Amino acid sequence: MSQTITINLPDDTKSALNDAANEDGLSESALVEKAVADYLFIRRFRSLRERLMSQGKDLTDQDVFDIVS
C-alpha cells in the first residue's frame, strides 16, 4: 500500500529534482521515493554502526552493511 504526502521545495530544488528525474528516466515521485529509502537505509546503517561500536564490537563497514541488508 502506498500513501501520498505533500512536501514544499524551494524553486531551485524542485528544478534540480525535475532535471535529475529526467536524466535518470524516473518520475519525480520515484526519485523522491528512492532518495528517502536510501536516506533511511544510511540512517539505519549509521545507527547500527554507532551502537555496535559503543559495545566494543570491532566490525568493518562491510560487516555492518551485511547486518543491515
PDB file as gemmi writes it, atoms N, CA and C in Angstrom:
CRYST1    1.000    1.000    1.000  90.00  90.00  90.00 P 1                      
ATOM      1  N   MET A   1       0.846  -1.172   0.000  1.00  0.00           N  
ATOM      2  CA  MET A   1       0.000   0.000   0.000  1.00  0.00           C  
ATOM      3  C   MET A   1       0.894   1.239   0.000  1.00  0.00           C  
ATOM      4  N   SER A   2       0.545   2.193  -0.765  1.00  0.00           N  
ATOM      5  CA  SER A   2       1.307   3.443  -0.762  1.00  0.00           C  
ATOM      6  C   SER A   2       0.415   4.582  -0.283  1.00  0.00           C  
ATOM      7  N   GLN A   3       1.074   5.589   0.239  1.00  0.00           N  
ATOM      8  CA  GLN A   3       0.361   6.753   0.735  1.00  0.00           C  
ATOM      9  C   GLN A   3       0.964   7.994   0.109  1.00  0.00           C  
ATOM     10  N   THR A   4       0.158   9.015   0.009  1.00  0.00           N  
ATOM     11  CA  THR A   4       0.595  10.274  -0.580  1.00  0.00           C  
ATOM     12  C   THR A   4       0.978  11.241   0.524  1.00  0.00           C  
ATOM     13  N   ILE A   5       2.108  11.932   0.312  1.00  0.00           N  
ATOM     14  CA  ILE A   5       2.493  13.023   1.200  1.00  0.00           C  
ATOM     15  C   ILE A   5       2.717  14.254   0.332  1.00  0.00           C  
ATOM     16  N   THR A   6       2.634  15.394   0.949  1.00  0.00           N  
ATOM     17  CA  THR A   6       2.879  16.647   0.240  1.00  0.00           C  
ATOM     18  C   THR A   6       4.097  17.299   0.859  1.00  0.00           C  
ATOM     19  N   ILE A   7       5.023  17.755   0.012  1.00  0.00           N  
ATOM     20  CA  ILE A   7       6.201  18.458   0.504  1.00  0.00           C  
ATOM     21  C   ILE A   7       6.335  19.783  -0.240  1.00  0.00           C  
ATOM     22  N   ASN A   8       6.956  20.717   0.415  1.00  0.00           N  
ATOM     23  CA  ASN A   8       7.249  22.004  -0.208  1.00  0.00           C  
ATOM     24  C   ASN A   8       8.746  22.077  -0.464  1.00  0.00           C  
ATOM     25  N   LEU A   9       9.115  22.435  -1.674  1.00  0.00           N  
ATOM     26  CA  LEU A   9      10.514  22.556  -2.054  1.00  0.00           C  
ATOM     27  C   LEU A   9      10.781  23.951  -2.590  1.00  0.00           C  
ATOM     28  N   PRO A  10      11.957  24.488  -2.297  1.00  0.00           N  
ATOM     29  CA  PRO A  10      12.330  25.753  -2.938  1.00  0.00           C  
ATOM     30  C   PRO A  10      12.383  25.546  -4.459  1.00  0.00           C  
ATOM     31  N   ASP A  11      12.187  26.618  -5.197  1.00  0.00           N  
ATOM     32  CA  ASP A  11      12.148  26.516  -6.663  1.00  0.00           C  
ATOM     33  C   ASP A  11      13.395  25.855  -7.238  1.00  0.00           C  
ATOM     34  N   ASP A  12      14.577  26.206  -6.716  1.00  0.00           N  
ATOM     35  CA  ASP A  12      15.802  25.642  -7.272  1.00  0.00           C  
ATOM     36  C   ASP A  12      15.918  24.140  -6.982  1.00  0.00           C  
ATOM     37  N   THR A  13      15.432  23.713  -5.823  1.00  0.00           N  
ATOM     38  CA  THR A  13      15.452  22.278  -5.501  1.00  0.00           C  
ATOM     39  C   THR A  13      14.462  21.534  -6.386  1.00  0.00           C  
ATOM     40  N   LYS A  14      13.299  22.093  -6.595  1.00  0.00           N  
ATOM     41  CA  LYS A  14      12.282  21.464  -7.456  1.00  0.00           C  
ATOM     42  C   LYS A  14      12.805  21.339  -8.881  1.00  0.00           C  
ATOM     43  N   SER A  15      13.484  22.375  -9.358  1.00  0.00           N  
ATOM     44  CA  SER A  15      14.051  22.336 -10.701  1.00  0.00           C  
ATOM     45  C   SER A  15      15.132  21.264 -10.808  1.00  0.00           C  
ATOM     46  N   ALA A  16      15.990  21.185  -9.782  1.00  0.00           N  
ATOM     47  CA  ALA A  16      17.046  20.166  -9.781  1.00  0.00           C  
ATOM     48  C   ALA A  16      16.440  18.767  -9.710  1.00  0.00           C  
ATOM     49  N   LEU A  17      15.360  18.599  -8.949  1.00  0.00           N  
ATOM     50  CA  LEU A  17      14.669  17.318  -8.865  1.00  0.00           C  
ATOM     51  C   LEU A  17      14.122  16.922 -10.226  1.00  0.00           C  
ATOM     52  N   ASN A  18      13.502  17.864 -10.899  1.00  0.00           N  
ATOM     53  CA  ASN A  18      12.954  17.607 -12.229  1.00  0.00           C  
ATOM     54  C   ASN A  18      14.064  17.206 -13.194  1.00  0.00           C  
ATOM     55  N   ASP A  19      15.166  17.933 -13.186  1.00  0.00           N  
ATOM     56  CA  ASP A  19      16.296  17.624 -14.072  1.00  0.00           C  
ATOM     57  C   ASP A  19      16.855  16.233 -13.782  1.00  0.00           C  
ATOM     58  N   ALA A  20      17.048  15.914 -12.496  1.00  0.00           N  
ATOM     59  CA  ALA A  20      17.610  14.616 -12.118  1.00  0.00           C  
ATOM     60  C   ALA A  20      16.669  13.478 -12.510  1.00  0.00           C  
ATOM     61  N   ALA A  21      15.379  13.683 -12.295  1.00  0.00           N  
ATOM     62  CA  ALA A  21      14.402  12.654 -12.653  1.00  0.00           C  
ATOM     63  C   ALA A  21      14.429  12.402 -14.156  1.00  0.00           C  
ATOM     64  N   ASN A  22      14.483  13.472 -14.937  1.00  0.00           N  
ATOM     65  CA  ASN A  22      14.541  13.313 -16.394  1.00  0.00           C  
ATOM     66  C   ASN A  22      15.818  12.598 -16.822  1.00  0.00           C  
ATOM     67  N   GLU A  23      16.946  12.990 -16.229  1.00  0.00           N  
ATOM     68  CA  GLU A  23      18.225  12.358 -16.576  1.00  0.00           C  
ATOM     69  C   GLU A  23      18.239  10.876 -16.220  1.00  0.00           C  
ATOM     70  N   ASP A  24      17.603  10.526 -15.098  1.00  0.00           N  
ATOM     71  CA  ASP A  24      17.594   9.135 -14.646  1.00  0.00           C  
ATOM     72  C   ASP A  24      16.441   8.328 -15.238  1.00  0.00           C  
ATOM     73  N   GLY A  25      15.563   8.983 -15.991  1.00  0.00           N  
ATOM     74  CA  GLY A  25      14.432   8.280 -16.595  1.00  0.00           C  
ATOM     75  C   GLY A  25      13.392   7.843 -15.576  1.00  0.00           C  
ATOM     76  N   LEU A  26      13.264   8.631 -14.505  1.00  0.00           N  
ATOM     77  CA  LEU A  26      12.306   8.322 -13.448  1.00  0.00           C  
ATOM     78  C   LEU A  26      11.297   9.455 -13.317  1.00  0.00           C  
ATOM     79  N   SER A  27      10.177   9.141 -12.694  1.00  0.00           N  
ATOM     80  CA  SER A  27       9.259  10.219 -12.328  1.00  0.00           C  
ATOM     81  C   SER A  27       9.842  10.917 -11.102  1.00  0.00           C  
ATOM     82  N   GLU A  28       9.405  12.128 -10.851  1.00  0.00           N  
ATOM     83  CA  GLU A  28       9.853  12.824  -9.648  1.00  0.00           C  
ATOM     84  C   GLU A  28       9.472  12.023  -8.406  1.00  0.00           C  
ATOM     85  N   SER A  29       8.294  11.447  -8.421  1.00  0.00           N  
ATOM     86  CA  SER A  29       7.839  10.652  -7.285  1.00  0.00           C  
ATOM     87  C   SER A  29       8.761   9.454  -7.047  1.00  0.00           C  
ATOM     88  N   ALA A  30       9.124   8.757  -8.107  1.00  0.00           N  
ATOM     89  CA  ALA A  30      10.006   7.590  -7.976  1.00  0.00           C  
ATOM     90  C   ALA A  30      11.384   8.001  -7.471  1.00  0.00           C  
ATOM     91  N   LEU A  31      11.879   9.143  -7.949  1.00  0.00           N  
ATOM     92  CA  LEU A  31      13.183   9.613  -7.499  1.00  0.00           C  
ATOM     93  C   LEU A  31      13.148   9.990  -6.024  1.00  0.00           C  
ATOM     94  N   VAL A  32      12.101  10.673  -5.594  1.00  0.00           N  
ATOM     95  CA  VAL A  32      11.971  11.038  -4.178  1.00  0.00           C  
ATOM     96  C   VAL A  32      11.827   9.781  -3.329  1.00  0.00           C  
ATOM     97  N   GLU A  33      11.043   8.812  -3.785  1.00  0.00           N  
ATOM     98  CA  GLU A  33      10.885   7.556  -3.049  1.00  0.00           C  
ATOM     99  C   GLU A  33      12.234   6.863  -2.875  1.00  0.00           C  
ATOM    100  N   LYS A  34      13.023   6.816  -3.948  1.00  0.00           N  
ATOM    101  CA  LYS A  34      14.353   6.202  -3.879  1.00  0.00           C  
ATOM    102  C   LYS A  34      15.266   6.975  -2.935  1.00  0.00           C  
ATOM    103  N   ALA A  35      15.228   8.294  -3.006  1.00  0.00           N  
ATOM    104  CA  ALA A  35      16.079   9.120  -2.151  1.00  0.00           C  
ATOM    105  C   ALA A  35      15.728   8.916  -0.677  1.00  0.00           C  
ATOM    106  N   VAL A  36      14.449   8.846  -0.367  1.00  0.00           N  
ATOM    107  CA  VAL A  36      14.030   8.637   1.022  1.00  0.00           C  
ATOM    108  C   VAL A  36      14.446   7.244   1.485  1.00  0.00           C  
ATOM    109  N   ALA A  37      14.247   6.232   0.644  1.00  0.00           N  
ATOM    110  CA  ALA A  37      14.650   4.869   1.008  1.00  0.00           C  
ATOM    111  C   ALA A  37      16.162   4.805   1.243  1.00  0.00           C  
ATOM    112  N   ASP A  38      16.945   5.445   0.373  1.00  0.00           N  
ATOM    113  CA  ASP A  38      18.403   5.476   0.546  1.00  0.00           C  
ATOM    114  C   ASP A  38      18.782   6.172   1.841  1.00  0.00           C  
ATOM    115  N   TYR A  39      18.148   7.300   2.127  1.00  0.00           N  
ATOM    116  CA  TYR A  39      18.426   8.042   3.354  1.00  0.00           C  
ATOM    117  C   TYR A  39      18.120   7.186   4.585  1.00  0.00           C  
ATOM    118  N   LEU A  40      16.971   6.519   4.580  1.00  0.00           N  
ATOM    119  CA  LEU A  40      16.586   5.709   5.726  1.00  0.00           C  
ATOM    120  C   LEU A  40      17.539   4.530   5.913  1.00  0.00           C  
ATOM    121  N   PHE A  41      18.018   3.943   4.816  1.00  0.00           N  
ATOM    122  CA  PHE A  41      18.997   2.856   4.913  1.00  0.00           C  
ATOM    123  C   PHE A  41      20.294   3.364   5.540  1.00  0.00           C  
ATOM    124  N   ILE A  42      20.782   4.497   5.045  1.00  0.00           N  
ATOM    125  CA  ILE A  42      22.029   5.066   5.567  1.00  0.00           C  
ATOM    126  C   ILE A  42      21.864   5.431   7.042  1.00  0.00           C  
ATOM    127  N   ARG A  43      20.716   5.986   7.385  1.00  0.00           N  
ATOM    128  CA  ARG A  43      20.444   6.352   8.779  1.00  0.00           C  
ATOM    129  C   ARG A  43      20.459   5.112   9.668  1.00  0.00           C  
ATOM    130  N   ARG A  44      19.832   4.045   9.199  1.00  0.00           N  
ATOM    131  CA  ARG A  44      19.813   2.782   9.945  1.00  0.00           C  
ATOM    132  C   ARG A  44      21.221   2.209  10.064  1.00  0.00           C  
ATOM    133  N   PHE A  45      21.976   2.264   8.978  1.00  0.00           N  
ATOM    134  CA  PHE A  45      23.351   1.784   8.955  1.00  0.00           C  
ATOM    135  C   PHE A  45      24.194   2.522   9.990  1.00  0.00           C  
ATOM    136  N   ARG A  46      24.123   3.852   9.974  1.00  0.00           N  
ATOM    137  CA  ARG A  46      24.923   4.652  10.911  1.00  0.00           C  
ATOM    138  C   ARG A  46      24.532   4.382  12.354  1.00  0.00           C  
ATOM    139  N   SER A  47      23.243   4.261  12.606  1.00  0.00           N  
ATOM    140  CA  SER A  47      22.763   3.999  13.952  1.00  0.00           C  
ATOM    141  C   SER A  47      23.272   2.646  14.449  1.00  0.00           C  
ATOM    142  N   LEU A  48      23.173   1.638  13.604  1.00  0.00           N  
ATOM    143  CA  LEU A  48      23.633   0.308  13.985  1.00  0.00           C  
ATOM    144  C   LEU A  48      25.143   0.303  14.193  1.00  0.00           C  
ATOM    145  N   ARG A  49      25.875   0.952  13.297  1.00  0.00           N  
ATOM    146  CA  ARG A  49      27.332   1.005  13.429  1.00  0.00           C  
ATOM    147  C   ARG A  49      27.712   1.690  14.742  1.00  0.00           C  
ATOM    148  N   GLU A  50      27.059   2.796  15.050  1.00  0.00           N  
ATOM    149  CA  GLU A  50      27.350   3.516  16.293  1.00  0.00           C  
ATOM    150  C   GLU A  50      27.054   2.656  17.516  1.00  0.00           C  
ATOM    151  N   ARG A  51      25.918   1.978  17.482  1.00  0.00           N  
ATOM    152  CA  ARG A  51      25.536   1.129  18.607  1.00  0.00           C  
ATOM    153  C   ARG A  51      26.519  -0.024  18.790  1.00  0.00           C  
ATOM    154  N   LEU A  52      26.919  -0.662  17.702  1.00  0.00           N  
ATOM    155  CA  LEU A  52      27.851  -1.778  17.792  1.00  0.00           C  
ATOM    156  C   LEU A  52      29.237  -1.316  18.239  1.00  0.00           C  
ATOM    157  N   MET A  53      29.663  -0.166  17.750  1.00  0.00           N  
ATOM    158  CA  MET A  53      30.972   0.344  18.136  1.00  0.00           C  
ATOM    159  C   MET A  53      30.985   0.726  19.614  1.00  0.00           C  
ATOM    160  N   SER A  54      29.876   1.248  20.123  1.00  0.00           N  
ATOM    161  CA  SER A  54      29.816   1.616  21.535  1.00  0.00           C  
ATOM    162  C   SER A  54      29.846   0.384  22.428  1.00  0.00           C  
ATOM    163  N   GLN A  55      29.512  -0.770  21.879  1.00  0.00           N  
ATOM    164  CA  GLN A  55      29.556  -2.029  22.625  1.00  0.00           C  
ATOM    165  C   GLN A  55      30.934  -2.690  22.509  1.00  0.00           C  
ATOM    166  N   GLY A  56      31.849  -2.001  21.835  1.00  0.00           N  
ATOM    167  CA  GLY A  56      33.198  -2.527  21.705  1.00  0.00           C  
ATOM    168  C   GLY A  56      33.357  -3.556  20.601  1.00  0.00           C  
ATOM    169  N   LYS A  57      32.375  -3.656  19.732  1.00  0.00           N  
ATOM    170  CA  LYS A  57      32.473  -4.598  18.615  1.00  0.00           C  
ATOM    171  C   LYS A  57      33.445  -4.048  17.586  1.00  0.00           C  
ATOM    172  N   ASP A  58      34.300  -4.881  17.081  1.00  0.00           N  
ATOM    173  CA  ASP A  58      35.286  -4.486  16.082  1.00  0.00           C  
ATOM    174  C   ASP A  58      34.806  -4.957  14.713  1.00  0.00           C  
ATOM    175  N   LEU A  59      33.928  -4.158  14.099  1.00  0.00           N  
ATOM    176  CA  LEU A  59      33.338  -4.526  12.819  1.00  0.00           C  
ATOM    177  C   LEU A  59      33.734  -3.530  11.746  1.00  0.00           C  
ATOM    178  N   THR A  60      33.841  -4.027  10.540  1.00  0.00           N  
ATOM    179  CA  THR A  60      34.082  -3.143   9.401  1.00  0.00           C  
ATOM    180  C   THR A  60      32.742  -2.598   8.910  1.00  0.00           C  
ATOM    181  N   ASP A  61      32.801  -1.581   8.061  1.00  0.00           N  
ATOM    182  CA  ASP A  61      31.563  -1.074   7.460  1.00  0.00           C  
ATOM    183  C   ASP A  61      30.862  -2.180   6.688  1.00  0.00           C  
ATOM    184  N   GLN A  62      31.629  -3.063   6.049  1.00  0.00           N  
ATOM    185  CA  GLN A  62      31.024  -4.178   5.302  1.00  0.00           C  
ATOM    186  C   GLN A  62      30.269  -5.108   6.239  1.00  0.00           C  
ATOM    187  N   ASP A  63      30.812  -5.371   7.426  1.00  0.00           N  
ATOM    188  CA  ASP A  63      30.116  -6.202   8.407  1.00  0.00           C  
ATOM    189  C   ASP A  63      28.773  -5.568   8.770  1.00  0.00           C  
ATOM    190  N   VAL A  64      28.773  -4.274   9.028  1.00  0.00           N  
ATOM    191  CA  VAL A  64      27.540  -3.578   9.398  1.00  0.00           C  
ATOM    192  C   VAL A  64      26.568  -3.594   8.224  1.00  0.00           C  
ATOM    193  N   PHE A  65      27.082  -3.356   7.010  1.00  0.00           N  
ATOM    194  CA  PHE A  65      26.241  -3.391   5.812  1.00  0.00           C  
ATOM    195  C   PHE A  65      25.557  -4.746   5.681  1.00  0.00           C  
ATOM    196  N   ASP A  66      26.316  -5.816   5.911  1.00  0.00           N  
ATOM    197  CA  ASP A  66      25.759  -7.163   5.806  1.00  0.00           C  
ATOM    198  C   ASP A  66      24.645  -7.379   6.838  1.00  0.00           C  
ATOM    199  N   ILE A  67      24.804  -6.816   8.037  1.00  0.00           N  
ATOM    200  CA  ILE A  67      23.788  -6.942   9.077  1.00  0.00           C  
ATOM    201  C   ILE A  67      22.527  -6.159   8.702  1.00  0.00           C  
ATOM    202  N   VAL A  68      22.719  -4.950   8.156  1.00  0.00           N  
ATOM    203  CA  VAL A  68      21.586  -4.082   7.815  1.00  0.00           C  
ATOM    204  C   VAL A  68      20.825  -4.623   6.601  1.00  0.00           C  
ATOM    205  N   SER A  69      21.529  -5.206   5.670  1.00  0.00           N  
ATOM    206  CA  SER A  69      20.907  -5.670   4.416  1.00  0.00           C  
ATOM    207  C   SER A  69      19.993  -6.852   4.606  1.00  0.00           C  
TER     208      SER A  69                                                      
END                                                                             
